[in-house]
């Protein structure tokens, strides 16, 4: 398989083995796997997500990760390593500000919807009369309705400005 330029710069999570030291828990960890341009363009893994030192290189695909701390960090790291990630997406202050802005917009829209609903209800009787008598009135007074259409069109274009 030929690697694309994007594949060569992409970083992703892989399972890695613990260091084989006395007293080191027998766990399989997660680590970031990336191409190291300074070391002859080889791929390498770093420390485990939980901070423990690990052996170099990924374990085979499908190896089960057993470190609970690494698994707890997994979703955040996957989000951070995804293309298009922006650091502010994890900033609580930025997220709080976005939430407040969205809430204010929603409140404003809810008010506008309520206003429109009340306006429609106020014109329900007029709509009913027009649907009942409108076709006959339009046929009886075509010039009047043509002028009314022109006035309504002009009013809508002025409101759009």
N, C-alpha and C positions, 0 to 999 in steps of 0.2 A: 504494500500500500504506500502511495506517495503522500507525504505530509504537505499540507498547504501552509502558506505563511501564517494563517490564523491558528492552525494546529500547533505550529512551532512556538507560538507565543502564549498559548492558552495554558492556564494553570488549573489543575483539578485535584480532587481528593482521592487518595488511594489507601488501601489497608497496608500497614507496615508492622513488622515484628518488633517485639521488645528487645532491649539489649540483654544479652545472656549473662547477666551479672547475678551474683548471690544476693538474695533478698528482693530482687526485682519481681513484681507480681507478673504472673503468666497471663498477660493480656495482649490482645491484638488491638493496635491503635490506628488512628487516621492521621495522615499527614498530607501536606500540599506537595504535589508532584509538578515540577516545572523544569524547563530547559535552562541550563546554566551556561550562558554565552561566554562567560569569562573562563570557564574550565573546559575548553575544547568542544563547546556546543553539545554537551551531554545532558541527559535528564537526571535529576536528583530529587531526593526527598529531604525535608527538613525535620525538625523535631515534631513530636506528636502534637495534636491540637491541645491536649491537656498539659503540655509542657515537658513531658518525659522525653528523654533521649531514646532514639530507636535505631535499629539497624538500617543501613542505607539500601534503598531500592524498594519498590512495591512488591507486595505479595500477589499471588495469582488472583485474577478477577474472580469474584464470588466468595472470597475469603471473608468469613464473618468477623466483624469488629466487635470486640467484647469489652472494651473500655467504656464505662458509663460516662465519664467526663468528656471523652472525645465525641461520643454520640450526642451529648448535650450541646456541644458546639457545632455539630455538623450542619444544621440548617442555616445558621448564621454565616458560616464559611462558604457554603454553597451559594448563598445569596451574594456574598462579597466577591466571589470568583466569577460570577455570571457576567457575560458581556453586557455592557451598558450600566453596570452598577455605579451608583453615585454615593459617596460617603454620607451625604446629607440625608439619604434614605434611612439611615440608622441613628440620626441625631434626634434625641427626644424633643429638643426645643423646636427644631424645624418641623417635625411631625405634629407637635402640639399646635404650632402656628397654622399648618395646613388644615388640621382638624377644625380649629376655630373659624378659619376662613370658609371652609365648606359648610359648617353649621350656620354661619351668618348668611351665606348664599341660599341655603335651604330654607331658613326662616323667612328671608325676603321673598323667595319664590312661593312659599306657602301663603304669605300675605297677599301676593298678587293673584294667586289662584282663588283665594277667598273673595277678593274684590271682583274678579271676573264671574265667579259663580253668582254672587249677589246681583251683579249687573244683568246677567242672563235671566235670573229669576224675575227681576223687575220688568223685563221685556217679554216675559212669557205670554202675557195676555195680548200684547201687540202682535207677537209672532202668530198667535192662534188666529187673531182677526185677519191678519194679512194672508195666512194660508187659506182661510175660508173665503175672504172677499177679494184678495189681491188679484187673481187672474181676471175677474170681472172688471175691477177698477182699472187695471192696466189696459184692458181692451177698450174701455169707455173713454179713458183719458191718456192716450199714448204720448202726447207732447209733454204733459205734466210729468209723467214717469221718466221720460228721456232727460228732462231738466234735473229731476231728482237724482238720477244715476250720475249725471255730470257733477253735481254738487258733492255727492258722496265720494266720488273719485278724487276730486280736488281736495276735499277734507283729509282723505287718507294720505295723499301725497304730501300735504303740509305736515301731518302728524309724523310722517316718516323722516322728515328733516330733522 
